[in-house]
Amino acid sequence: MSAVKERAGRNRTLCLSPGQQSSLLGRCLPEGHVQGAAEIADKIIYGDFFNIAPELPSKSVDLLIADPPYNLGKKYATGEFRKMGAGEYEGFTRKWLEASLHTLKCTASVYVCCDWRTSMIVGSVLGEYLTIRNRITWQREKGRGALRNWKNSMEDIWFATVSKSYTFNVGAVKQRRKVIAPYRVDGRPKGWQETEDGGFRDTHPSNFWDDISVPYWSMPENTDHPTQKPEKLFAKLVLASSNEGDLILDPFAGAGTSSVVAKKLGRQYIGVEKEALYCALAEMRLELAGSDSSIQGYEDNVFWERNTLAGRKR
């Protein structure tokens, strides 16, 4: 296990000592101990999802959130994902999806994260097994510049369901936007709210999200996971497609964002991750969530625009 990195004083990236990593990993349910476990809800399972999936209870999951490795070369804590051919990546996608299907209730929803290169592959495979409802595109805010191409700053999330009967709480995922040209009737706001902090309108969500900030060094949710998703991003999925007490499964849990968000929003979770460091980070974040359930960018039961002022947490 790696030693703690030296950080600048203002850097809030969550990091662990070797002793902390070992202790936190001990809280996880290890591969091979799933069957017969007294309880697997609200657990991080340490191991390979392909080995663990057959041991997960059937028809128990209300919401599946999957953030599999994109088809890019990427180094993780101890392992590496190597880029595949398109056909091989399609087979990988089909393999993990088929392994997941038995866990889903007939009313379950599924969200799968991907980049533009793999989006068509992921969408095509999902459509073979599930009903595609939509494709969400979200703006990462950050992104590497390119001299001979457009800067890549978008990612996709495919939304699918097992059946025609599924949860979608549209009122729980409204976005609060500043009113640029306020409309009044008899001097009173119409269709918007006037506050001391300015004028705002709560809008229904679309499938393009431009209000997400990728975790970075000054955010307390940040870790050294190379592809960590923002809590705000997953909070939208959880609030829209599950209810309090529902069970959420993440087969590629990473540093635990989906599980942390589930806990903060009153859901149950199962997160599966094969890197020991990321399992430990997930456990630490879950511990911290017990005393701080805030989600950056989500307040007053609405999602605020990115970089909105007025003293709100962004």
One Martini backbone bead per residue (centre of mass of N, CA, C, O) as a GRO file, in nm:
protein
  314
    1MET     BB    1   0.098   0.035   0.020
    2SER     BB    2   0.079   0.359  -0.004
    3ALA     BB    3   0.190   0.650   0.074
    4VAL     BB    4   0.153   0.956   0.179
    5LYS     BB    5   0.113   1.241   0.029
    6GLU     BB    6   0.222   1.542  -0.043
    7ARG     BB    7   0.046   1.842   0.049
    8ALA     BB    8  -0.109   2.107   0.024
    9GLY     BB    9  -0.274   2.293   0.253
   10ARG     BB   10  -0.549   2.320   0.056
   11ASN     BB   11  -0.562   2.022   0.018
   12ARG     BB   12  -0.859   1.785   0.020
   13THR     BB   13  -0.758   1.522  -0.044
   14LEU     BB   14  -0.820   1.197   0.006
   15CYS     BB   15  -0.609   1.020   0.238
   16LEU     BB   16  -0.403   0.729   0.328
   17SER     BB   17  -0.270   0.528   0.535
   18PRO     BB   18  -0.165   0.213   0.564
   19GLY     BB   19  -0.329   0.163   0.824
   20GLN     BB   20  -0.601   0.263   0.720
   21GLN     BB   21  -0.632   0.075   0.482
   22SER     BB   22  -0.635  -0.189   0.643
   23SER     BB   23  -0.875  -0.124   0.829
   24LEU     BB   24  -1.090  -0.053   0.609
   25LEU     BB   25  -1.076  -0.320   0.451
   26GLY     BB   26  -1.195  -0.489   0.696
   27ARG     BB   27  -1.500  -0.388   0.633
   28CYS     BB   28  -1.509  -0.557   0.400
   29LEU     BB   29  -1.638  -0.782   0.168
   30PRO     BB   30  -1.508  -1.062   0.061
   31GLU     BB   31  -1.437  -1.261  -0.165
   32GLY     BB   32  -1.625  -1.562  -0.085
   33HIS     BB   33  -1.842  -1.411   0.145
   34VAL     BB   34  -2.133  -1.368   0.036
   35GLN     BB   35  -2.223  -1.632   0.084
   36GLY     BB   36  -2.372  -1.627   0.407
   37ALA     BB   37  -2.412  -1.351   0.464
   38ALA     BB   38  -2.597  -1.164   0.677
   39GLU     BB   39  -2.503  -0.894   0.510
   40ILE     BB   40  -2.494  -0.683   0.195
   41ALA     BB   41  -2.610  -0.441   0.270
   42ASP     BB   42  -2.407  -0.185   0.304
   43LYS     BB   43  -2.161  -0.283   0.103
   44ILE     BB   44  -1.826  -0.346   0.041
   45ILE     BB   45  -1.687  -0.538  -0.220
   46TYR     BB   46  -1.391  -0.733  -0.240
   47GLY     BB   47  -1.357  -0.767  -0.591
   48ASP     BB   48  -1.467  -0.946  -0.863
   49PHE     BB   49  -1.757  -0.921  -1.029
   50PHE     BB   50  -1.755  -1.191  -1.194
   51ASN     BB   51  -1.740  -1.359  -0.918
   52ILE     BB   52  -1.980  -1.217  -0.749
   53ALA     BB   53  -2.253  -1.205  -0.905
   54PRO     BB   54  -2.369  -1.502  -0.849
   55GLU     BB   55  -2.399  -1.422  -0.523
   56LEU     BB   56  -2.616  -1.237  -0.577
   57PRO     BB   57  -2.923  -1.141  -0.530
   58SER     BB   58  -3.216  -1.187  -0.672
   59LYS     BB   59  -3.431  -0.941  -0.725
   60SER     BB   60  -3.298  -0.667  -0.542
   61VAL     BB   61  -3.258  -0.435  -0.751
   62ASP     BB   62  -3.344  -0.093  -0.831
   63LEU     BB   63  -3.039   0.020  -0.898
   64LEU     BB   64  -2.808   0.066  -1.167
   65ILE     BB   65  -2.461   0.176  -1.144
   66ALA     BB   66  -2.230   0.216  -1.419
   67ASP     BB   67  -1.850   0.255  -1.428
   68PRO     BB   68  -1.676   0.152  -1.652
   69PRO     BB   69  -1.421   0.108  -1.830
   70TYR     BB   70  -1.292   0.266  -2.063
   71ASN     BB   71  -1.153   0.246  -2.394
   72LEU     BB   72  -0.871   0.293  -2.220
   73GLY     BB   73  -0.574   0.365  -2.110
   74LYS     BB   74  -0.547   0.274  -1.752
   75LYS     BB   75  -0.430   0.361  -1.438
   76TYR     BB   76  -0.423   0.227  -1.126
   77ALA     BB   77  -0.316   0.136  -0.835
   78THR     BB   78  -0.231  -0.185  -0.952
   79GLY     BB   79  -0.367  -0.155  -1.227
   80GLU     BB   80  -0.475  -0.216  -1.580
   81PHE     BB   81  -0.633  -0.076  -1.865
   82ARG     BB   82  -0.669  -0.206  -2.185
   83LYS     BB   83  -0.708  -0.148  -2.495
   84MET     BB   84  -0.955  -0.237  -2.724
   85GLY     BB   85  -1.139  -0.364  -2.937
   86ALA     BB   86  -1.457  -0.322  -3.024
   87GLY     BB   87  -1.545  -0.621  -2.995
   88GLU     BB   88  -1.420  -0.669  -2.714
   89TYR     BB   89  -1.578  -0.445  -2.565
   90GLU     BB   90  -1.852  -0.559  -2.624
   91GLY     BB   91  -1.802  -0.823  -2.467
   92PHE     BB   92  -1.751  -0.689  -2.193
   93THR     BB   93  -2.027  -0.552  -2.169
   94ARG     BB   94  -2.199  -0.810  -2.190
   95LYS     BB   95  -2.080  -0.960  -1.947
   96TRP     BB   96  -2.157  -0.762  -1.713
   97LEU     BB   97  -2.456  -0.740  -1.778
   98GLU     BB   98  -2.536  -1.040  -1.756
   99ALA     BB   99  -2.435  -1.062  -1.456
  100SER     BB  100  -2.665  -0.845  -1.352
  101LEU     BB  101  -2.964  -0.919  -1.430
  102HIS     BB  102  -3.055  -1.107  -1.183
  103THR     BB  103  -3.065  -0.855  -0.970
  104LEU     BB  104  -3.314  -0.737  -1.108
  105LYS     BB  105  -3.587  -0.584  -1.103
  106CYS     BB  106  -3.871  -0.520  -1.293
  107THR     BB  107  -3.834  -0.195  -1.185
  108ALA     BB  108  -3.563  -0.133  -1.288
  109SER     BB  109  -3.274   0.070  -1.326
  110VAL     BB  110  -3.023   0.191  -1.575
  111TYR     BB  111  -2.680   0.312  -1.558
  112VAL     BB  112  -2.428   0.413  -1.812
  113CYS     BB  113  -2.104   0.494  -1.845
  114CYS     BB  114  -1.944   0.704  -2.106
  115ASP     BB  115  -1.791   0.769  -2.398
  116TRP     BB  116  -1.794   0.851  -2.728
  117ARG     BB  117  -1.655   0.586  -2.827
  118THR     BB  118  -1.861   0.381  -2.645
  119SER     BB  119  -2.161   0.463  -2.672
  120MET     BB  120  -2.262   0.283  -2.909
  121ILE     BB  121  -2.197   0.016  -2.775
  122VAL     BB  122  -2.357   0.042  -2.514
  123GLY     BB  123  -2.636   0.105  -2.638
  124SER     BB  124  -2.660  -0.155  -2.806
  125VAL     BB  125  -2.641  -0.362  -2.575
  126LEU     BB  126  -2.869  -0.261  -2.395
  127GLY     BB  127  -3.096  -0.297  -2.621
  128GLU     BB  128  -3.094  -0.620  -2.600
  129TYR     BB  129  -3.210  -0.621  -2.275
  130LEU     BB  130  -3.334  -0.330  -2.278
  131THR     BB  131  -3.495  -0.018  -2.226
  132ILE     BB  132  -3.448   0.266  -2.384
  133ARG     BB  133  -3.482   0.613  -2.270
  134ASN     BB  134  -3.183   0.752  -2.268
  135ARG     BB  135  -2.932   1.017  -2.327
  136ILE     BB  136  -2.683   1.148  -2.138
  137THR     BB  137  -2.516   1.469  -2.132
  138TRP     BB  138  -2.205   1.575  -1.983
  139GLN     BB  139  -2.018   1.837  -1.845
  140ARG     BB  140  -1.684   1.840  -1.719
  141GLU     BB  141  -1.525   2.127  -1.777
  142LYS     BB  142  -1.297   1.951  -1.819
  143GLY     BB  143  -1.014   1.923  -2.056
  144ARG     BB  144  -0.824   1.841  -2.305
  145GLY     BB  145  -0.647   1.975  -2.534
  146ALA     BB  146  -0.647   2.025  -2.900
  147LEU     BB  147  -0.489   2.069  -3.217
  148ARG     BB  148  -0.671   1.837  -3.415
  149ASN     BB  149  -0.928   1.894  -3.225
  150TRP     BB  150  -1.179   1.869  -3.022
  151LYS     BB  151  -1.254   1.922  -2.717
  152ASN     BB  152  -1.295   1.687  -2.452
  153SER     BB  153  -1.610   1.752  -2.239
  154MET     BB  154  -1.781   1.479  -2.274
  155GLU     BB  155  -2.043   1.263  -2.145
  156ASP     BB  156  -2.217   0.957  -2.101
  157ILE     BB  157  -2.560   0.835  -2.009
  158TRP     BB  158  -2.738   0.550  -1.994
  159PHE     BB  159  -3.097   0.490  -2.003
  160ALA     BB  160  -3.262   0.209  -1.846
  161THR     BB  161  -3.510  -0.061  -1.847
  162VAL     BB  162  -3.680  -0.354  -1.777
  163SER     BB  163  -3.956  -0.192  -1.793
  164LYS     BB  164  -4.252   0.004  -1.785
  165SER     BB  165  -4.193  -0.022  -1.476
  166TYR     BB  166  -4.083   0.280  -1.312
  167THR     BB  167  -3.876   0.509  -1.161
  168PHE     BB  168  -3.965   0.879  -1.171
  169ASN     BB  169  -3.850   1.175  -0.998
  170VAL     BB  170  -3.880   1.477  -1.126
  171GLY     BB  171  -3.908   1.667  -0.866
  172ALA     BB  172  -3.606   1.580  -0.751
  173VAL     BB  173  -3.444   1.715  -1.035
  174LYS     BB  174  -3.431   2.005  -1.020
  175GLN     BB  175  -3.325   2.320  -1.154
  176ARG     BB  176  -3.151   2.610  -1.050
  177ARG     BB  177  -3.202   2.918  -1.216
  178LYS     BB  178  -3.125   3.200  -1.339
  179VAL     BB  179  -3.278   3.505  -1.404
  180ILE     BB  180  -3.248   3.712  -1.682
  181ALA     BB  181  -3.570   3.763  -1.780
  182PRO     BB  182  -3.798   3.883  -1.597
  183TYR     BB  183  -4.140   3.798  -1.535
  184ARG     BB  184  -4.432   4.009  -1.496
  185VAL     BB  185  -4.737   4.045  -1.292
  186ASP     BB  186  -4.822   4.307  -1.132
  187GLY     BB  187  -4.505   4.299  -1.023
  188ARG     BB  188  -4.491   3.986  -1.028
  189PRO     BB  189  -4.369   3.690  -1.030
  190LYS     BB  190  -4.354   3.458  -1.319
  191GLY     BB  191  -4.209   3.145  -1.283
  192TRP     BB  192  -4.057   3.268  -1.025
  193GLN     BB  193  -3.809   3.361  -0.778
  194GLU     BB  194  -3.775   3.602  -0.517
  195THR     BB  195  -3.467   3.695  -0.366
  196GLU     BB  196  -3.194   3.813  -0.199
  197ASP     BB  197  -3.008   3.644  -0.424
  198GLY     BB  198  -3.237   3.649  -0.638
  199GLY     BB  199  -3.343   3.506  -0.939
  200PHE     BB  200  -3.544   3.198  -0.970
  201ARG     BB  201  -3.570   2.877  -1.151
  202ASP     BB  202  -3.744   2.572  -1.162
  203THR     BB  203  -3.638   2.309  -1.365
  204HIS     BB  204  -3.661   2.072  -1.576
  205PRO     BB  205  -3.498   1.805  -1.680
  206SER     BB  206  -3.253   1.719  -1.894
  207ASN     BB  207  -3.005   1.551  -2.119
  208PHE     BB  208  -2.838   1.818  -2.037
  209TRP     BB  209  -2.538   1.875  -1.836
  210ASP     BB  210  -2.393   2.201  -1.699
  211ASP     BB  211  -2.357   2.153  -1.350
  212ILE     BB  212  -2.075   1.998  -1.342
  213SER     BB  213  -1.810   1.908  -1.114
  214VAL     BB  214  -1.510   1.792  -1.105
  215PRO     BB  215  -1.312   1.661  -0.896
  216TYR     BB  216  -1.091   1.844  -0.681
  217TRP     BB  217  -0.852   1.947  -0.450
  218SER     BB  218  -1.082   2.144  -0.292
  219MET     BB  219  -1.253   1.885  -0.259
  220PRO     BB  220  -1.360   1.655  -0.019
  221GLU     BB  221  -1.435   1.418  -0.240
  222ASN     BB  222  -1.152   1.386  -0.321
  223THR     BB  223  -0.936   1.166  -0.501
  224ASP     BB  224  -0.695   0.941  -0.666
  225HIS     BB  225  -0.892   0.869  -0.861
  226PRO     BB  226  -0.886   0.893  -1.216
  227THR     BB  227  -1.239   0.850  -1.251
  228GLN     BB  228  -1.407   1.026  -1.072
  229LYS     BB  229  -1.725   1.086  -0.970
  230PRO     BB  230  -1.965   1.297  -0.897
  231GLU     BB  231  -2.204   1.332  -0.663
  232LYS     BB  232  -2.405   1.506  -0.824
  233LEU     BB  233  -2.443   1.314  -1.059
  234PHE     BB  234  -2.554   1.063  -0.890
  235ALA     BB  235  -2.786   1.209  -0.744
  236LYS     BB  236  -2.972   1.227  -0.988
  237LEU     BB  237  -3.010   0.923  -1.030
  238VAL     BB  238  -3.113   0.847  -0.747
  239LEU     BB  239  -3.359   1.043  -0.723
  240ALA     BB  240  -3.507   0.960  -0.988
  241SER     BB  241  -3.456   0.607  -0.963
  242SER     BB  242  -3.538   0.625  -0.648
  243ASN     BB  243  -3.604   0.528  -0.315
  244GLU     BB  244  -3.626   0.510  -0.007
  245GLY     BB  245  -3.451   0.200   0.066
  246ASP     BB  246  -3.326   0.134  -0.176
  247LEU     BB  247  -3.126  -0.064  -0.404
  248ILE     BB  248  -2.778  -0.018  -0.493
  249LEU     BB  249  -2.573  -0.101  -0.776
  250ASP     BB  250  -2.202  -0.130  -0.811
  251PRO     BB  251  -1.962  -0.299  -1.013
  252PHE     BB  252  -1.767  -0.012  -1.027
  253ALA     BB  253  -1.698   0.168  -0.751
  254GLY     BB  254  -1.432   0.253  -0.664
  255ALA     BB  255  -1.449   0.530  -0.436
  256GLY     BB  256  -1.784   0.528  -0.377
  257THR     BB  257  -1.999   0.733  -0.483
  258SER     BB  258  -2.269   0.576  -0.496
  259SER     BB  259  -2.269   0.488  -0.195
  260VAL     BB  260  -2.253   0.767  -0.068
  261VAL     BB  261  -2.509   0.881  -0.194
  262ALA     BB  262  -2.702   0.671  -0.087
  263LYS     BB  263  -2.656   0.736   0.212
  264LYS     BB  264  -2.730   1.045   0.200
  265LEU     BB  265  -3.032   0.951   0.059
  266GLY     BB  266  -3.151   0.677   0.199
  267ARG     BB  267  -2.999   0.431   0.079
  268GLN     BB  268  -2.898   0.138  -0.045
  269TYR     BB  269  -2.589  -0.066  -0.086
  270ILE     BB  270  -2.366  -0.201  -0.352
  271GLY     BB  271  -2.011  -0.234  -0.375
  272VAL     BB  272  -1.776  -0.317  -0.636
  273GLU     BB  273  -1.415  -0.382  -0.577
  274LYS     BB  274  -1.064  -0.469  -0.671
  275GLU     BB  275  -0.937  -0.228  -0.518
  276ALA     BB  276  -0.816  -0.171  -0.211
  277LEU     BB  277  -0.790   0.137  -0.196
  278TYR     BB  278  -1.082   0.206  -0.292
  279CYS     BB  279  -1.227   0.061  -0.068
  280ALA     BB  280  -1.109   0.233   0.160
  281LEU     BB  281  -1.211   0.506   0.057
  282ALA     BB  282  -1.507   0.434   0.068
  283GLU     BB  283  -1.519   0.386   0.375
  284MET     BB  284  -1.435   0.670   0.456
  285ARG     BB  285  -1.665   0.821   0.312
  286LEU     BB  286  -1.891   0.677   0.468
  287GLU     BB  287  -1.809   0.779   0.743
  288LEU     BB  288  -1.835   1.085   0.676
  289ALA     BB  289  -2.142   1.069   0.591
  290GLY     BB  290  -2.250   1.036   0.888
  291SER     BB  291  -2.177   1.369   0.943
  292ASP     BB  292  -2.206   1.438   0.613
  293SER     BB  293  -2.481   1.489   0.372
  294SER     BB  294  -2.362   1.664   0.174
  295ILE     BB  295  -2.397   1.808  -0.166
  296GLN     BB  296  -2.241   1.945  -0.408
  297GLY     BB  297  -2.500   2.147  -0.559
  298TYR     BB  298  -2.709   2.045  -0.327
  299GLU     BB  299  -2.999   2.242  -0.234
  300ASP     BB  300  -3.316   2.266  -0.134
  301ASN     BB  301  -3.398   2.025  -0.335
  302VAL     BB  302  -3.179   2.132  -0.548
  303PHE     BB  303  -3.006   2.208  -0.846
  304TRP     BB  304  -2.737   2.397  -0.901
  305GLU     BB  305  -2.561   2.589  -1.064
  306ARG     BB  306  -2.266   2.638  -1.170
  307ASN     BB  307  -2.120   2.883  -0.981
  308THR     BB  308  -2.314   2.975  -0.784
  309LEU     BB  309  -2.381   3.206  -0.576
  310ALA     BB  310  -2.497   3.322  -0.267
  311GLY     BB  311  -2.334   3.126  -0.056
  312ARG     BB  312  -2.328   2.862  -0.186
  313LYS     BB  313  -2.273   2.542  -0.234
  314ARG     BB  314  -2.037   2.398  -0.491
   0.00000   0.00000   0.00000
